[in-house]
Amino acid sequence: MLATNGRMKIAIQRSGRLTDDSVNLLRACGLSFEFQKQSLYSPCRNFNLDILAIRDDDIPEYVQDGVADMGIVGENIIRERNAKVEVLETLGFGGCRLMISIPQRSPIRKIADLRGSRIGTTYPNILKTFLKTNKVKAEVIELSGSVELAPSLDVADTICDLVSTGTTAKMNGLKPFCTVLESQAVLIANPAILRDKKKKPDIDRLSIRLKGSLEARGKRYLMMNAPVQSISRIKEILPSLKSPTIVPLADPNLVAVHSVVAEDVFWDVMEKLKKAGATGIIVVPIETIIQ
């Protein structure tokens, strides 16, 4: 039986904007499994872990109740459900904003202007907390979907919904007004299993793999030859994790330099290295960085 097979379980979104990134992250950790959205779970062949595929709204409760030991879910869902879970890592994908959007010709200019209005949302708990913090009394109308249609149907005056590009809101005559919550995917765990002596070793092993994979994301390993007299200048150019590795070569006038460079500054760094005298520059992808 799945619930009592003794294997650790991690819940991920069955189908949605976090699914592919969650699956790719787990595979980047060296986990071997066949993921099928139609199947409740996918067992790992090389790790003591089962991957549960469920609705994202249910993940915090599954983890809180111990049905799953860990989970990957958006911060917005955790906050809305007020789940009693431990956040282990922020994962850097699934970024979005929970925003209040208003009609294009709305007279609302500041948060206080929301007073007395009707705000439609699928996140009533987060919205109520936001309004209370800003001392605004407004009517929160809980909706189950198609939130952006609420103003045009006169169900609400404004809406509070997730925004990634803002295209959907604009198509429905709305414009972003203010951010209620910034959210991204996080790794969560049931607090009790972090004290479980039987499961803790596997949790630690998986955590090391996840951190290593996340640390390597967006980075490249750089190798080059350089004149000895250029070492000081090259060390200034390279934004290494700690310090570049410098290795003597057979030619006493040359050294090999190894370093890690982020993708967003890679080409700028490359141009500066060439000007500083670097040659034979080789760039390779990085799968994992263990600190």
N, C-alpha and C positions, 0 to 999 in steps of 0.2 A: 504494500500500500504506500502511495506517494508520501502521505503525511507522516508515516512512521518508518521510512526506509533508512533513517539515520544520516542521510546526506544533507549538506548545507544547501539552502535555497535562496536564490536571488530573484526578485520580481522585477520585470521590465514591462514597458508599454507594449501591448500586443500589436497595435497599429496606430501610427500617428507620427508627429514631427520628431519625437525622441527615439523612435524604434531603430532606425538604421544606425544612428550614432551610438546607441547603447550596444547593439550587436557588434558593431565594428570595434568599439572600445574593449569589449570582452574578448574578442578574437585577437586584438592587438596584445592582450595579456597572455597569449599562448594557449587559450582555452579552445579545445576542439569539440564542436557540437554542430548539429543540424538544426537550424531555427526555422520553424514553420508556424506561421501566424494562426493556422487553424488548430494547432495542437496546444493543449494546456501547458505542457512542459517539454523542455529539451534537456536530456541528461548530457553532461560533459563526459567525454571518453577518457580524459587524462587529468581530471581534477575531481575531488569529492564535492561536486556541486550540481544541482539541478536548476535550470533557468525556467521560471514561471512566466508565461505570457498572459497578462491580464489587462483590464481597463486601467488607465492611469489614475482615475479617480479612486480606485480601490487599493492602489499600492500602499499608501500610508497606513491604512487600516490593517491590511494583511501583515505588514511589518510590525505595527504596534501590537497586534494580537499574537504575534509569534508564528503565524502561518508561514510567513517567509522570514528568513533571518536578516536579509538585506534587501535593498531595492534601489532602483534608479528612477527618479521622478522629479518633476519641476518643483521649485521652492513654493510657487504659487499654490499648488495643491496641498502641500504640507501646512501652509499658513491657513488656508481656507478650512481644512479639516481639523486644525489645532491638534495634530497628531503628536503623540508622545513617543518620538523617535529620536535617535542620535544622528546628527549630520556628520559623516566622516570625511567627505571630500566634496568640494565644488568641482564640476567636471568640464566647465568651459564650453558647453554646447547647449542648444535649446534656449538661447537667450531671447527674452521678450519683455515687454512692459505691460503691466495692467494699468490702463489709462482711462480717465474720464474723457469722453468725446462729446462734443456739443454740435448742434446744427450750425451750418455755415454762417447764418445770419443771426445767431443768438446774441443777445445783449450781454451775456455773461463775460466778465473780464477778469474777475478774481475769484478765489475759492469761496469767499464769503457770499458771493452772488448765487451760489448753489442753494442757499437757504430757502426752504419751502418748495423746492423743485422735486420732481419724481425722477429717480435714477434707476434704470433697468440694468440688471447684472446677473451673471451666474456665479458671482463671488460676493454674496451678501455679507459674510462675516468680515472679510478683509475691508470691504467698503465701509461697513459700520464703524470699524475701528478707526479708519482714516477720517471719517466725518467727525467722530467723537474727539479725536486728537486735534482737529482743526476747529472744534466748537461750532460745527454747522449742523443744524437740524434740517434734515431732508427725508423724504419718503423713499425707502429702499424697496424696489419691486423685484422680487426674485423671478428670474426667467430660466428656462431650461435650454434655450437655443435661439438662434437667429436674433441675437441681441441688437444688432445694428439696425433692424427693422422697427424697433420699438418706437422711436420718435415719429416716423412717418405714419405709423398706425395709431398714434396718439395713446400708446400704452405707457410711455414715459417721455419726459422732457429731454433727458440726456441719458447716456449709457456709460457703463464702466465695464470694459472688456479687454481681452488680451490684444496687443498690437505688435506686429512684427514689422510690416512695411507701411501700414496705414492705408493700403489700396482699397480694402473692402469698405472701410469707414467712409473714405472719400466718394466711392461709388454710390453710397447711400446718403450723400449730402451732409456728411459729418466731418468735423475736423478735431484733431487732438487738442485737449485743453490742459490737462495736468497728469503727471505720473503718480499713481497710487503705490505701485510696487515694481521694483526691478527683479526679474527672476531668471534663473538658469537651472539646468539639470544638476542634481546633487546625488551623492551616494549616501543612503541612510541605512541604519541598522536598528534592530530591536535592542534596547539598552541591556536587557537580561543576558543576551547571548555574548555580549562583550565580557561578561564575567563567567561564562561557561568554559570550564577548563578543557572540555572535549572539543569544542568548536573554535575556541580562540586561536589555536595554531593555524587552522585553515583560513580564518579571517585575516590573520596577520600576513600569511603568505599571499592571499589575494590582494590585500591592501598594498603590499610592496610592489606587486606587479602593476596595479592600477596607477600608483604614484609614479612609477618609472615610465609607464606609457604616456601619462599626462605631461610629465616633465620633458619628454622628448618631442612632444607635439610642436610643430612649427620651427624645428631646429635642424641644422645640417652640420655634419662633421667636415672640417676643412683641413686639408693637408697641403703643404707647399714647401719649396726650397727657397732660401733667402740668404743674402750675403750677411756675414757676421756683423758688419758695421751697421746693418739695418735693423738689428734686433730691437733696439730701444724704440724706434719709430713704429715697428710692427706691433709691439706690445701695447703701444698707445692706441693703435687702430682697432685691435681685436677686442670685442666685448665678450671675453670668455667667461665661462661659469665661475672660475676661480682665477686661474692663470694659464696661459698657453703652455703646451709641452714643447720644449726645445731640445732637439737631439743632434749631436755632432755627426757630420758626414765624413766620408773618406777624404774629401777635399777640405782642408782645414779652413778655407775661406767661406765655406757654406755650412748652413744648418738646416735641419728639417723642422718645420713648425706645425704643430697640430692644435686645433682649437674647435670650439663649438660656436656657431653663429646662428642667430635668429633669422628666419626667412624674410621678415619685413625690412631688415637692414642689409641683407646679403649682398645685393648688387652694389650698393654704395661702398660697403667694406671691400669688395673685390676690386673695385676701381682704385681705391686708395692703396691697397696692398700691391697692385701692379706698379703704381707710381713709386712705391717705396722699394721696389726691386724684387718682389716675390716672383718666382717662376714655377712652372710645373704644378699649378694649383689644381687640386683634385677635390671634388665635393661629393659626399655620399650621404644618403638618408640615415636617420637614426631611429631605431625602433624603441629603445628603452634607455633611460638614464637612471641609474641607481645611485642616489646620493650617499 
